[in-house]
Amino acid sequence: SQASSYSDANVRAILVRDCGLIVPENELKWQSIRPSATTYDFTNADTLLAFAEANGLEMRGHNLMWQNQQWLPAWTQTHDYGPDPAGEAARLITEHVTTVCQRYAGRIRSWDAVNEAVNPSTGTLQQTIFSQKMGSVEAVLDLVFTTARQVLPTAQLVYNDYMSWEAGNAAHRAGVLN
């Protein structure tokens, strides 16, 4: 299991005292809950959500797709995508988003559906193995949002990114806003 701030009793006390909503660090990301193409491990995410619910806190779902290859599990690079790579990539994404959203339906009402799809240095959309197989980043992003909306018709689904107004961030900011 991955260590997180939530394992610290002092942090938990501050969260309960001062917050109304928590956001997982890694507990819901692909590399944490999807150890292989055929298995899921929700242990850490379930523990965090149980903590939130026991203490009257909301939990935001973070995230259904981090559009950055370094944050996808290693198996996504070596997976056999077979004779229809686009179809297999779409199947994996659809299955993942559906499984995660169904598990937490009614308990997590706001999701970072897609996280950081824009390359900060260029302002262009970042490629992953999935977008390479499906032919475009837009196809992946659309599939994530569409699938999540089908499973969670009333949930808040958002694109999450950071932007900064300091010098050197213009390309990232423009890319996100575009």
C-alpha positions as CSV (number, residue, x, y, z in Angstrom):
1,S,0.0,0.0,0.0
2,Q,1.1,3.6,-0.7
3,A,1.8,5.9,2.2
4,S,-0.4,9.0,2.3
5,S,-0.9,12.0,4.5
6,Y,-4.1,10.4,5.7
7,S,-2.2,7.8,7.6
8,D,-1.0,10.5,10.0
9,A,-3.3,10.9,13.0
10,N,-2.6,14.6,13.3
11,V,-3.6,15.1,9.6
12,R,-6.8,13.2,10.2
13,A,-7.6,15.3,13.2
14,I,-7.1,18.5,11.2
15,L,-9.2,17.2,8.4
16,V,-12.1,16.4,10.7
17,R,-11.8,19.7,12.5
18,D,-11.3,22.0,9.5
19,C,-12.5,20.4,6.3
20,G,-15.8,19.4,4.7
21,L,-14.3,17.6,1.8
22,I,-11.2,15.4,1.2
23,V,-9.5,14.5,-2.1
24,P,-7.5,11.3,-2.3
25,E,-3.8,11.6,-3.1
26,N,-3.2,8.3,-5.0
27,E,-5.9,6.0,-3.6
28,L,-8.2,6.2,-6.6
29,K,-5.6,6.5,-9.4
30,W,-5.1,3.7,-11.9
31,Q,-1.7,2.7,-10.5
32,S,-3.3,2.2,-7.0
33,I,-6.5,0.4,-7.8
34,R,-5.6,-1.5,-11.0
35,P,-2.6,-3.8,-10.4
36,S,-3.3,-5.7,-13.6
37,A,-5.7,-5.6,-16.6
38,T,-8.0,-8.1,-14.9
39,T,-7.8,-7.1,-11.2
40,Y,-8.7,-4.3,-8.9
41,D,-7.7,-3.4,-5.4
42,F,-9.9,-0.9,-3.7
43,T,-8.5,-1.4,-0.2
44,N,-6.9,2.0,0.3
45,A,-9.7,3.9,-1.5
46,D,-12.4,2.1,0.6
47,T,-10.5,2.9,3.8
48,L,-10.2,6.6,3.0
49,L,-13.9,6.8,2.0
50,A,-14.9,5.0,5.2
51,F,-12.9,7.6,7.2
52,A,-14.6,10.4,5.3
53,E,-18.1,9.0,5.8
54,A,-17.5,8.2,9.5
55,N,-16.5,11.8,10.0
56,G,-19.2,13.6,8.0
57,L,-16.8,14.5,5.2
58,E,-17.5,14.4,1.5
59,M,-14.8,12.8,-0.7
60,R,-14.0,13.9,-4.3
61,G,-13.2,11.2,-6.8
62,H,-9.6,11.8,-8.0
63,N,-9.4,10.6,-10.7
64,L,-10.8,8.4,-13.5
65,M,-8.0,9.1,-15.9
66,W,-4.7,10.9,-15.4
67,Q,-3.7,11.7,-18.9
68,N,0.0,11.3,-18.2
69,Q,1.7,8.0,-19.0
70,Q,4.0,8.1,-15.9
71,W,0.9,7.8,-13.7
72,L,-0.6,4.8,-15.5
73,P,0.3,1.3,-14.3
74,A,3.3,-0.3,-16.0
75,W,1.1,-3.2,-17.3
76,T,-0.6,-0.7,-19.7
77,Q,2.6,-0.5,-21.7
78,T,3.1,-4.3,-22.0
79,H,-0.6,-5.3,-22.3
80,D,-1.5,-7.3,-25.4
81,Y,-3.9,-5.0,-27.2
82,G,-4.5,-7.7,-29.9
83,P,-5.7,-7.3,-33.4
84,D,-7.9,-4.3,-32.5
85,P,-5.7,-2.1,-30.4
86,A,-8.2,0.9,-30.4
87,G,-11.1,-1.4,-29.4
88,E,-9.0,-3.0,-26.6
89,A,-7.9,0.3,-25.2
90,A,-11.5,1.6,-25.3
91,R,-12.6,-1.6,-23.6
92,L,-10.1,-1.2,-20.8
93,I,-11.0,2.4,-20.2
94,T,-14.8,1.7,-20.3
95,E,-14.4,-1.2,-17.9
96,H,-12.2,0.8,-15.5
97,V,-14.5,3.9,-15.4
98,T,-17.6,1.8,-15.2
99,T,-16.2,-0.4,-12.4
100,V,-14.9,2.5,-10.3
101,C,-18.0,4.7,-10.8
102,Q,-20.4,1.9,-10.0
103,R,-18.5,1.0,-6.9
104,Y,-18.8,4.5,-5.5
105,A,-22.1,5.6,-7.0
106,G,-24.1,7.6,-4.5
107,R,-21.1,7.9,-2.2
108,I,-18.8,10.1,-4.3
109,R,-20.7,12.8,-6.1
110,S,-18.0,14.8,-7.6
111,W,-15.2,13.4,-9.8
112,D,-12.1,14.6,-11.5
113,A,-12.9,12.6,-14.6
114,V,-9.8,13.6,-16.4
115,N,-6.7,15.0,-14.7
116,E,-3.9,17.0,-16.3
117,A,-4.2,16.2,-20.0
118,V,-2.2,19.2,-21.1
119,N,1.6,19.2,-21.3
120,P,2.7,22.2,-19.2
121,S,5.7,23.0,-21.4
122,T,3.9,22.9,-24.8
123,G,0.2,23.5,-24.1
124,T,-0.6,20.4,-26.2
125,L,-2.6,17.3,-25.2
126,Q,-0.4,14.6,-23.7
127,Q,-0.3,11.2,-25.3
128,T,-0.6,7.9,-23.4
129,I,-0.6,4.3,-24.5
130,F,-4.4,4.6,-24.6
131,S,-4.5,7.7,-26.9
132,Q,-1.8,6.1,-29.1
133,K,-3.9,3.0,-29.5
134,M,-7.2,4.9,-30.0
135,G,-5.8,7.5,-32.4
136,S,-6.2,10.6,-30.4
137,V,-6.3,12.1,-26.9
138,E,-9.7,13.6,-27.6
139,A,-11.1,10.1,-28.1
140,V,-9.8,9.0,-24.6
141,L,-11.1,12.1,-22.9
142,D,-14.5,11.8,-24.6
143,L,-14.8,8.1,-23.6
144,V,-14.0,8.8,-20.0
145,F,-16.5,11.6,-19.6
146,T,-19.2,9.8,-21.6
147,T,-18.8,6.5,-19.7
148,A,-18.8,8.3,-16.3
149,R,-21.9,10.2,-17.3
150,Q,-23.7,7.0,-18.2
151,V,-22.9,5.4,-14.9
152,L,-23.3,8.6,-12.8
153,P,-26.0,10.7,-14.4
154,T,-26.1,13.3,-11.7
155,A,-22.5,13.4,-10.6
156,Q,-20.3,16.5,-11.1
157,L,-17.7,15.5,-13.7
158,V,-14.8,17.9,-14.1
159,Y,-11.5,18.3,-15.9
160,N,-8.8,19.0,-13.3
161,D,-5.6,20.8,-14.0
162,Y,-3.4,23.4,-12.3
163,M,-2.5,26.7,-14.0
164,S,-0.4,29.5,-12.9
165,W,-0.2,33.1,-13.8
166,E,3.5,33.4,-13.1
167,A,6.0,33.8,-16.0
168,G,6.8,30.7,-17.9
169,N,3.2,29.2,-17.6
170,A,1.6,30.8,-20.6
171,A,1.7,27.7,-22.8
172,H,0.1,25.5,-20.1
173,R,-2.5,28.0,-19.3
174,A,-3.4,28.6,-22.9
175,G,-3.5,24.8,-23.6
176,V,-5.9,24.2,-20.6
177,L,-8.2,27.0,-21.5
178,N,-8.2,25.9,-25.1
